[in-house]
Amino acid sequence: MSRSLRVVLGFAVTASMVVVGVPGSPAQAAVPADLTTLVNPLIGTQKEGNTFPGAALPFGMVQVSPDTGHGTGYNYDRPKIWGFSQTHLSGVGCASGTDIPLMPTIGAVNSSDPNSYGQALNHAQEQASAGFYRVAMPNGVTTELTATLRTGWQRHTFPASTQANILFNTAEVKGDNGNAVSSSISIVNSDTVEGSVTSSGFCNTSPAHTVYFSAKFSRAFASFGTWSGGTFTGGSRTSSGTGATGGWVRFDTSTDRVVTVKLGLSYTGLAGARNNLTSETSAAGFNFDTVRNAARDTWNAKLHKAEVDGGTADRQVAFYTSLYHSLLHPNLAGDVDGSYRGFDNVVRTASGYTPYQTFSLWDTYRAQNQLVALLEPQVARDSALSLLAVDRELGWLPRWSMMNTETNTMTGDPVTPFLVDLWARGLLNGYEQQFYTALRKNALGTPPAATGLNARNGNPYYTTIGYLPTGVTCTPTASFDNDCQYPASATLEYAAADSALAIMARALGYTADADLLNARGQNYRNIFDPSIGFFRPRNANGTWAAPYAPTDGGHKFHEAGAYQYQWLVPQDPDGLVSLLGGKAAANTRLDQFFAYSDLLTNPSGTARDKWVNGAYDYYSFTTYNPNNEPDLLAPYTYLWTGQPAKTATVLRAAYTLFTNGPNGVTGNDDLGTMSAWYVFSSLGLYPLMNGANFYGVTTPQFPTAKVTIGAYGTQQGGTLNIAAPGVSDANRYIGTATLNGTGFTKTWLSQAEIAKGATLNYTVTGTAGSWGTGAGDTPPSSNHTTPPAAPVNLALNKPATGSAACAADEGPAKAVNGSVAGGNPDKFCSLAAPGWLQVDLGSTQQVNRFVVKHAGSGNEGATFNTRAFNIQLSTDGSTWTTPVTVTNNEVGATAHSIATTGARYVRLNTTTATQTTDTATRIYEFEVYGSGTAPSNLALNQPTTSSAPCGTTEGPEKAVNGSVSGGNSDKFCSGAAGAWLRVDLGSTRNIVRFEVAHAEAGGEQAAYNTRAYTIEVSNDGTTWSPAASVTANTAANTSHTVAVSGRYVRLTINTPTQTTDAAARIYELRVFG
């Protein structure tokens, strides 16, 4: 670093350093025409940044790059090049990729160990730029790499030799020779090599995926061979299986020293790899330079979408390299013809979108997703549709997917804020209902174990008691991470996700859902311990986990402690500030967190010495961790405390950590997340709350910036110009700000204000002023509401009876006393088989939800949790209905929602008392809740139309008259094929449930009950959306809980009866909302 740069980085301010942007400020140099000259792909290849220096195109399937035996491919400090493989993930923290490494060697082939045939790496012989890599090795070979979207190119210039080889070590993946699950190689003819690699175990034991390749050479082989284990067989064309597997091809380079190979990839099969290779490379032939130049031009166009000018050359390189890293992922999943392999392992053809794969959602939902949406909205939309396809294929949305598998890496609910943010930007138009249905399912439930997904597996507790307790077990529990391992941070992540989904629900008209989700967005308060002023793990019985130190949180926070997670309340920073004691107290805590007084005199040193420094230093720290995601938002919290100038100071210190060197990123780059944070912050705009569509405003890093906002429909597209003349590390405070010529002091801007282009102008100063400090200048707190009143437990202290108790102090009254913290006897216990517990609510109440707190809620072992039980309702204590039946419970607290029903008596019957042979029922609390107001039948006596009725007295109006007891003619009947019934609700209404009364409900025989039917909704009577579909009904009455809206409801009969009788018989169609 030059002396002049060291002076600039100091934050001590003198009057002579104050610079205000005024006309006449020195003009900045023009932005270079070729911005790839300002990209250094070697940045982040050291100290676990885990980037790669090789060649790739934006979002391409191929990342052809050198490997040095590191788990993610290349590490700057490793001494040898092992090979040049085709797949890499930029910045991940677990071993991955490095499929199909090729390595040029000289001489006999007698080892498959890259430690033997690898070549010493001399960084002085390396050259890396966007879309190109070159290295000269001690064996005299110079290797060059470039790429198209689905093909990797390698040009090897050998010394003169009759034994110039290229090895295919197909078994080498994830930096470990022989680590593939299986691999195969086939030397097809004189210039083609094909095969496949199957690998698994990302971070732990994630499912296997297979990649196929077809490699074409520029010249014929002189000879070839394969190996299996330690056996090397010249002339052999094939090898496959587990363990060491591979092959080689040999050339005579005595006169012609250049060998070029182009390799096509596919995840669908060899045919896909061949087709990709032909389609993307036929025009170029084997002209390596043509492809290299095309890659450079592609990257140059992308980099020009966010131009900056001014500042030091190293800062510009840091910016453009961060932009480059932000646009590497996700990656193409499909072939040139649209074929892709789904998560169910079925090859499909994508329609209406380009499929992408590998979504590090826990990381990317915070900044990288928003940057892609701003610059490349079509990629963002296609990424979302790719995630929706996973829901179709597996039945659930993923959390951290790699290729066509879910890895169950990380925790919380990142897919919700990721997708809601894209919806809020208008990028999911036409699919809003499908996305909402998938997201709602994820937010309210848990996936079937057969999916292999953990998802929000803490939901049974979270939806019951408002937080994930410590010391419990979540189900399903597939390998690797699950939310009960990190219950405190998972609670915070769930609450933020719920708040984001609430925004979407309300906009789509699902008011009840929105109210529920918004209330759950306040659940962060449930794990805030006011006695210590920190979030804290909590037991299922409500007591705080002890002993406890906020620096590590008992490792109940994922990859950080309570100090770093204390700021993760993006949905309600105002509420958080209040919990911390108000703005003054919150400011003090922020200052301590950032070591702010030290930043003012030694920003770079403080960032390195006082902040958390290591990529994996997760715990035992009280300060800011710029190396990981949990506290990325923290510098912007000053915007809510009325001290925006401090945000600028913190950011300027953080910029010093992004350098033009191999250790120039903070921690793992995590598929571009840390880089995207740097890009947004450098522009002076940062996305603050998913789905709320606004950015925090701070001083831009560079004097000028021009962002070409990607065009998508009428939602976005235009040029955002940003100017802050004279801005520097010293002159970092906003004096005044204008948007399109109009002054503003608020510290935030909405997406709508910039989406179609805008001009932002700032004057800057070296002294913090009053800009942005007004009471009305703080950003929105999207879920800042008065915490909802606790619902009334209708069973609390009501008369209770039950089967014979285990002991006198363990009677049924203990299950309705409102306590689970009174120790082992604070429960209802019964050895009877079956055990039962009955509560008299005193009068008929409208009930809709039950909470059962089993043994685990009282801190007993999970093996004592009730396995199977049901809940019954009665108005008279004699006639019972059974709305809830559970057969396979494992968790310590369960919640059960039903359609609102009138009941005075509520009964819990246990049919399998525990997870073992222990026969004692243990119920610590049985709670009953209700709204007091039942949904109304919106279809009652509304206008109807239908297919031709059987008779004049059996028209469609009979199906909405509220009666099933008027005899045989008190129904809608139609003998038409595909009989239908339509109801006009009068206006668009939110619908929560459909009920259909079939023939038996009206007194006819069960054989006439409708067998198969569909229910659809429409806003205009023309375009219809499916709401329910039944194919094998036999019941007299059917009910369908939904979350849809529409003015028109249409019931279509596909199979009218259980027999050959062709008459549809509908006694009542009820629509509740």
VEXVEXRO-103372 format. One record per residue (C-alpha): residue in one letter; y, z, x. Coordinates in steps of 0.02 Angstrom, whole numbers, plus 50000, padded with zeros to 5 digits. Each point is the difference from the previous one (the first is absolute). Layout:
<seros>
AYZX/...
</seros>
This chain:
<seros>
M500005000050000/S501714995250071/R501345012850030/S501144991849872/L498645001649868/R499785018550040/V501845002849968/V499924990749835/L498555010749942/G500955016250022/F500685007249838/A501435010450071/V501594993149922/T501744998550072/A501524992649920/S499884984750112/M498284996549930/V500554998849819/V499864982149941/V500484994049829/G499484983149934/V501604989949983/P500474981750011/G500064994850180/S498425009150055/P499094990150134/A498924986249929/Q498135002050023/A498964987050088/A499084987749890/V498255004649944/P498764990450111/A499234984749922/D498275005550059/L499775018149952/T498225000450066/T500785002650171/L500515017249936/V498235005249951/N498955009850123/P498225001749930/L499575012050141/I501095013249917/G498865013249925/T498474996050106/Q500115016650094/K499835018349949/E499084996649837/G501264988349924/N498434989349982/T500874983449975/F499284984250076/P500874987250113/G499074984349947/A500374985849882/A500075000449810/L501014992449860/P500875010449866/F498675007649887/G498684988850081/M498135002549993/V499854998150189/Q500765011050136/V499324992950164/S500395012250139/P499345007550162/D498935015649994/T499915013350134/G498625010949929/H501145010249887/G499425003749823/T501344989049922/G499884986750135/Y501365001050131/N500735014950090/Y501284996950135/D499285013350115/R498214993849998/P499554991250164/K498954985249942/I500044985849877/W498354999949906/G500294984349899/F501104991149874/S499495004049821/Q500544993549832/T500445015149890/H501205014550030/L500945012549894/S501725004350065/G500295018450028/V498505008049914/G499365016850058/C498144996249987/A498894987850093/S499954983349910/G499884981350017/T499794990850166/D498714988549919/I499284985350099/P500685002650175/L499944984850114/M500115002550189/P500154986850137/T498935003850154/I499444991250158/G498224999850065/A498335005849933/V499925008449830/N498935015650018/S500945014049914/S500645003449825/D501005014950059/P501884996550003/N500195013550131/S499014988350111/Y500714982949958/G501755006049949/Q501494995950108/A501335011350073/L501604999549898/N501594996650097/H501515001949886/A501044989550118/Q498884985549950/E500245002649812/Q501174990749884/A500125004349815/S501124993249863/A499894997649814/G498504988649972/F499514998350184/Y499165009850140/R499574995350179/V499155009250143/A499364995050171/M498455009550058/P499255003550171/N498554988149971/G501244985750004/V499994996949813/T501634998949904/T499795003249813/E501264995349866/L499915004849816/T500824993749842/A499544999349816/T500144992149830/L499775010349842/R498104999650005/T499594993650175/G500175007350173/W500304988650148/Q499555003350181/R500424988750148/H499125004950160/T500494992150165/F498575003150121/P499914998050187/A498914985750061/S498215005449964/T498344993949936/Q499715016949916/A501525002549889/N499415010249851/I500685006349836/L499055015049934/F499845004349815/N499625018749997/T499745000849812/A499355017950001/E501595006950078/V501185007249869/K501245014449994/G500095001150189/D498155004150017/N498684988150063/G498544998849879/N500945008949862/A499784986849865/V498815004049858/S499274982850031/S500564983350067/S499404982350021/I500414984950106/S499444982049984/I500424986450127/V499984986349871/N500244984750109/S500854994550160/D501725006549952/T499825012449857/V499535018449992/E499845009649837/G499475017149942/S500465016149914/V500385018250036/T499695014649884/S500875016350040/S500405016449914/G500595017650032/F501904998949998/C500555017950037/N498285006149947/T498644991949895/S500934986949898/P498954986049923/A499544984750100/H500894983349991/T499534983350077/V501084986850082/Y499384982450036/F500594988050134/S499894981950049/A500644995550174/K500314982350058/F500264995550184/S501044986150076/R498544994050105/A498125000150005/F499025014350076/A499144997250166/S498745013449952/F499845015349891/G498955015249960/T499895016249902/W499555018150030/S499175013649901/G499985017450073/G499784997650187/T499124983249987/F501024984550044/T499234983349952/G500744983750063/G499854985749876/S499785011849852/R501094995449852/T499885015449890/S500015018850007/S500225012849863/G499675017949952/T500605017250050/G500495006050172/A500594988850141/T500064982349933/G500984984950059/G500024983550089/W500924989050122/V500504982050027/R500304992550172/F501134986250065/D500194990450162/T501845002150045/S499904991850169/T501254986849945/D500535003949822/R500455018450005/V500615002749822/V498915005549855/T500785002549828/V499105008449857/K500625001949822/L499095012549890/G500075001049811/L499695016349907/S499435003649824/Y499375014949901/T499074989149875/G498754991350114/L499764986950133/A500514986149882/G501675008649976/A500245002050187/R499644981550028/N501164994949860/N501405011050064/L499794993050175/T500034982049941/S501435002049879/E501165009350117/T499644991150165/S499474982049969/A501784993450013/A500305008750166/G498344994950076/F499885010950156/N501854999650040/F500275018350040/D501874998050029/T500254992349828/V499235015249919/R500935011950115/N501664991949956/A499605000549815/A499615018650013/R501645003050090/D500964990349868/T499165009749859/W500465016550078/N501764994450039/A500304995749817/K499355017149945/L501045009350129/H501584991149944/K499785008349830/A500745015950074/E501244995750135/V500985013050098/D501314997850133/G500835011450126/G499325015550083/T499004999450160/A498694987050039/D498645013249999/R500545006249828/Q499914982249935/V498264997950072/A499495016449917/F500684993949833/Y499214982750001/T498355006650065/S500005012849860/L500334986149875/Y498574990150079/H498825014849986/S500535002849820/L499424982649950/L498254999850076/H499125008349853/P499224999449873/N498904985250045/L499344984649915/A498325003649920/G499654982849931/D499554983050067/V501074984549986/D499164996049833/G500415017249928/S498245007050019/Y499885018350047/R498695013650004/G500345013749874/F499715018650016/D498394997649901/N499444987950138/V500104985249882/V500884984250061/R501334994549876/T501444987849993/A501715007649977/S501034992449862/G501895001249996/Y500175010150159/T499555000450184/P498795014250037/Y500435012550137/Q499025014550074/T500175015650108/F501245011849919/S500475015850094/L500815006449842/W500305018250054/D501114992850136/T500744984149931/Y500565006349829/R501435009250084/A500964985350080/Q498974985050055/N499564994849822/Q501835000149951/L500504989750152/V498684986949960/A500604999949819/L501804997350056/L499634986050123/E498364992549938/P499865003949814/Q498604987549968/V498925008650131/A500415016749920/R499534993649827/D498384992250064/S499585016450088/A500205009249836/L498914987549909/S498705002150137/L499975018749965/L499844996649815/A498494989150039/V499205015150084/D500195009549837/R499114985849910/E498614999150127/L499685018550030/G500775007549845/W501305009850100/L501484997650116/P499785003250188/R500955011950114/W499724993250177/S499034983849996/M499404989850147/M499394982349972/N498995000949837/T499565018550014/E500815016649958/T500025012050148/N500575015749906/T501195003250144/M501465011849969/T500395009549841/G501185001149851/D500374985349887/P500904986550101/V499474985249894/T501095006149856/P501685000350089/F499524983950092/L499714990449838/V501355008349896/D501284995250130/L499514981749986/W500035001149810/A501755007550004/R500594985250103/G499364988149868/L498624992950108/L498555003949882/N500664990749850/G498644993649886/Y498795013550057/E500945015949955/Q498735006149872/Q498514996950113/F500815009350143/Y500515014349889/T498265001749927/A499235000850174/L501315012250064/R499875011249847/K498125000850019/N500215005050182/A501335013149960/L499015008649863/G498204999250060/T498784998250142/P498954984850044/P498134999249966/A499025005350153/A499174982950005/T501634991850051/G499995009050167/L501845004349975/N500735017550007/A501714995449931/R500865015049917/N498435010550003/G501065015649984/N500544995149825/P498825011949908/Y500955014650078/Y501714992050009/T500024994949818/T499355017149950/I501015012650101/G501394989050069/Y499495000050183/L498504997550112/P499355017150053/T499325004050170/G498185004450025/V499294988849864/T498954984350000/C500584983349931/T498874986749926/P499634986350033/T499925003850185/A499604984050093/S500324999650186/F501385001150078/D501535009549936/N500135008649833/D501445009149919/C499205017349995/Q500025000050190/Y501904999549996/P500455007349830/A501805004850038/S500574982950059/A498934991349867/T500925010049866/L501674993950069/E499384982150009/Y499295000649823/A501645006749931/A501024986450083/A498794986749938/D500035006849823/S501894999350000/A499974981950055/L498744995449864/A501065009349872/I501424987850035/M498844985449964/A499245008249846/R501695003349922/A500614982350031/L498434992949920/G500205010949846/Y498655012950035/T501125014749964/A498635013149984/D499254994650165/A501705000150081/D500365017649940/L498315006150063/L500194991650170/N501795005550019/A499505018049967/R498614998250129/G501294993650122/Q500675017750004/N498335006850059/Y500665001150177/R500785016449942/N498275007349969/I499625001250185/F501725006150057/D499925018250051/P501765007149980/S499555015450101/I499884989650159/G500994984649945/F498624987350036/F498664990149913/R498395009650015/P498174997349957/R499505009549844/N498355006449936/A499274994649833/N500385017049926/G501854998050039/T500105011350153/W500704993350163/A498834995450141/A500045012950139/P500195001850145/Y501244985850010/A501184992450129/P501164985949944/T499854991650170/D498234994549963/G499765004249817/G498205004650037/H499794981350022/K500154998349812/F501354986850025/H499434983050061/E500564995750177/A501475012150000/G500475017849958/A501105007649866/Y501564997350106/Q499784981149997/Y499414999449819/Q501435010949936/W501054984249972/L498694989749907/V500755001049827/P500794982649982/Q499975001349811/D501095015649993/P501005003850158/D501275009349894/G498635011549937/L499355002450176/V501745004450064/S500125012949861/L498325007650048/L500615001550179/G501505010149943/G501324986749970/K500904987250107/A500625011950132/A498295007750027/A499164983049999/N501254993550128/T499635014650114/R498154996749986/L500254981450036/D501065004050152/Q498635011250067/F498674987149961/F500914986550100/A500685011650136/Y501654992849945/S501175009350118/D499004993250147/L500064982449930/L501894999950015/T499965001950189/N498324992850051/P499274989049864/S498684991150102/G499415015650089/T499955010149839/A498994986449912/R498745000450141/D499975018650040/K500405009349838/W499234988549871/V498124997449984/N499514988050137/G498164995149991/A499204987649882/Y498715012949946/D501035016050015/Y499835004149817/Y500055018949995/S500855015150078/F501744992449999/T501605005049911/T501024984350033/Y500104981849949/N498514988850035/P500624982150019/N498244994550045/N499215001349828/E500374996549818/P500145016749908/D501815003550052/L500644982150018/L501205003649857/A500685016050076/P501554993050088/Y500614993549833/T499885017049916/Y501745003550069/L500634987349871/W499545012449863/T500775014850089/G501704991650017/Q499954997050189/P499624981550022/A500784999850173/K498535010250062/T498804986549943/A500894988050118/T499855012250144/V498145002849974/L499664981449984/R500944995850159/A498925012550093/A498434992749923/Y500504982450054/T499845005650181/L498135002049973/F499824981449960/T500124991850170/N499664983350084/G498415005850083/P498155002449963/N500325017849937/G501454994449893/V499415005249826/T499805017349926/G498175004749976/N498804987949917/D500994985649928/D498855000549847/L500004981749950/G501874998750025/T500555015849910/M500955008150143/S500734983150044/A500584997249821/W500835017250003/Y500964994350154/V500504983349922/F500645007649838/S500905014250089/S500804987750121/L500694990349851/G500725016349930/L498934998949843/Y498415009849967/P498905000449842/L499975017849937/M498915001249844/N498634987949948/G500394991949835/A501775006849989/N500704984450084/F501345007050113/Y500365001750185/G500835013750099/V501544993950091/T500415004450180/T500874992150147/P499154984050059/Q499444999750181/F500754982950039/P501774993449973/T499374985549894/A498434996049904/K499494986249882/V498495002249888/T499314985149906/I499245008149847/G498444990849948/A500194990149840/Y498915004449852/G500454993749827/T501595007749935/Q499575016950073/Q500614997450177/G500604987550128/G501604998450101/T500865005550159/L500455017950041/N501375000850132/I500325016650085/A501465003050118/A500495015850094/P501164994250141/G500035011850147/V498475010049946/S499085008550142/D499035015750038/A501665009150019/N500944991449859/R498635003049875/Y500905007449849/I500534990249846/G501865001049972/T500104988349850/A498784988549913/T500194985149883/L498744990449898/N500604982349962/G501765005850037/T499975015649891/G500045016850085/F498625012749969/T499575017350062/K498295002849924/T498625001250128/W498834988349910/L499904982449932/S498854993249867/Q498824985550026/A500974990649867/E501595001550103/I499254990750147/A498534990249928/K500954983749980/G501065002050154/A501525010550039/T501275003950135/L500085017550073/N501465004350113/Y500255016350091/T501325007550110/V499285012450122/T500655014650098/G499455012150133/T500425015149894/A499085005149843/G501144998549849/S499905002449814/W499144983849953/G498505003249889/T500275018849986/G500635000649822/A499015008649864/G499644983449916/D499544990750158/T498215006050020/P498574988149958/P499075001949836/S498665013149983/S498914989749885/N498935014249934/H501275014250006/T499645008449836/T499895017649941/P498195004550032/P499104998549834/A499585015849908/A498215005150023/P498944994549851/V499425013649884/N498195005350022/L499465002049819/A498465009950052/L500925013150103/N499465017549947/K499264993449838/P498405007649928/A498504993850096/T498135001749975/G498554993950103/S498195001150050/A499405016150077/A501065004850151/C499295003250173/A500915016750003/A501165010349892/D501534994950100/E499564981449995/G500184996649815/P500784984949912/A501735008049996/K500114997450188/A500004981149972/V501615000849897/N500995013350094/G501054987650100/S499345005750169/V498804993450131/A500615011150142/G499235016449950/G498474998350108/N498184996749959/P499985008949830/D501564990649937/K498894987849907/F498844997549854/C498235000650065/S498424997349897/L498174998150047/A499574992749830/A499344982349996/P500974991449934/G501555010650025/W501444998549879/L501795005949978/Q501024998549840/V501875002749974/D500875002749833/L501764992650010/G500505009749844/S500434984849895/T499734981350008/Q500944992950149/Q500244982250061/V499045000050164/N499884986150129/R499545007550167/F498825012850075/V499945007750173/V498425008450061/K500105010350158/H498275001950070/A499335011050141/G500984991150136/S501645004649917/G499585018250030/N499564996450183/E498145000549970/G498914986850083/A500034982349934/T498145000949967/F500405011849855/N501154987649911/T499374995249827/R498984984050012/A499874994749817/F500915005849845/N500834994249841/I501505005349896/Q499935000749811/L501345001649865/S499975006849824/T501245004449865/D498825012049911/G498795006450133/S498544991049916/T500244981350016/W500254994250179/T500494984350093/T499674997450185/P501454990550080/V499565004750180/T498324998650087/V499825002050189/T498344997450087/N500344999350187/N501455011350046/E500155006950177/V501805006050012/G500765017049966/A501264995049868/T499894986349870/A501244993049875/H499524990649844/S501224990449890/I499534994149826/A500874992049854/T501035013249911/T498855008949878/G500215014649882/A498915015150041/R500005018949981/Y498415003650096/V499614993250174/R498295002350075/L499384997050178/N498114997850021/T499224999850173/T498394990150013/T499805000750190/A500855015650066/T500124995850187/Q499594987150132/T498425009550044/T498635009549908/D501185014749972/T500145001949810/A501605010349985/T501464991849911/R501635004250090/I501624995749909/Y501565007550076/E501174992549871/F499874989049846/E501704992949950/V500454990049846/Y501594989849984/G500764989549863/S501524989949955/G500105006049821/T500374982249947/A498654987049978/P500334981650033/S500324990449839/N499054985049934/L501244985950030/A498944987449902/L499975009949839/N500524988549854/Q500794987350119/P499954981149964/T498344991850042/T499244982650013/S498214994850031/S498644987149995/A499374995749826/P499415015949909/C498325001349913/G500895003249834/T501725002849926/T499765018850001/E499475000650183/G501564993650085/P500745006150166/E501165012549915/K498465010649962/A499795003250186/V501705008650014/N500075009649835/G499485016550079/S498405001449899/V498134997450030/S499395008949844/G500474987549864/G498294992349988/N499224984050061/S501594989849973/D501125012150097/K499864989250154/F500514983850080/C498544988049992/S499904982450071/G498544988250021/A500954988150112/A499324997050174/G501125009350122/A500765010049858/W501675007950041/L501265012449934/R501815001350055/V501265013949968/D501894998850021/L500675017150055/G501784994449962/S500645002050179/T499315002150174/R499175017150009/N499135010150135/I498175001849957/V498855013850062/R498434997649896/F499084988349882/E498725005849873/V498854988549904/A499005005849848/H498494988649978/A498804997549855/E499095016650013/A501665009449991/G500204993149825/G498245004749945/E499104983850042/Q498464999350107/A500165001450191/A499254982650022/Y501674993049940/N501055008950132/T500974987650107/R499024995750158/A501304991550110/Y501894998349985/T501624999250097/I501725007449969/E501564991450066/V501875003449995/S501504988450001/N501885001649997/D500304983149918/G498404995949906/T499664985550119/T499585006950171/W498625013049993/S499395013050124/P498295008549992/A500015018549957/A498185004149963/S498344990850000/V498325006049930/T498364990650016/A498625011749939/N500685012049870/T498865008649876/A501135014249942/A500895001949833/N501645004950080/T500674994650169/S501525005950095/H500894991850147/T501285009350105/V501264987850075/A501734998950074/V500694983749930/S501464994149897/G500274986349873/R500614995549828/Y498434990949943/V498225006250010/R498534988249976/L498195004949972/T498774985750030/I498185001849945/N498794991750121/T498365006849929/P500285007049825/T498405010349976/Q498415006450083/T499024986649907/T500224981749956/D501185004649857/A501604990450033/A501265010549903/A501255010550096/R500345016849917/I501515010150059/Y500415015249894/E501495005250103/L500964994450154/R501125014250061/V501304997950137/F500705016150070/G501595002350098/
</seros>
